[in-house]
Amino acid sequence: MKNLMKRLWQEEEGQDLVEYGLLLVLIALVAVVSITTIGSGVKDIFSNAASVTTSASS
């Protein structure tokens, strides 16, 4: 049992995969937050443009 625990502690085969997974999650999180923020800004711009166009044509 002691040898098994020692071997599990020293082996690093899965470490790269976990790091890539964490990096992928971080990138996805940043992308979702960015798209949400940019989407709100674009919506506001088009809403303002629509209201200006409507008031100009009246």
Secondary structure, DSSP 4 states (H G I P E B T S, - for coil): -HHHHHHHHH--TTHHHHHHHHHHHHHHHHHHHHHHHHHHHHHHHHHHHHHHHHHHH-
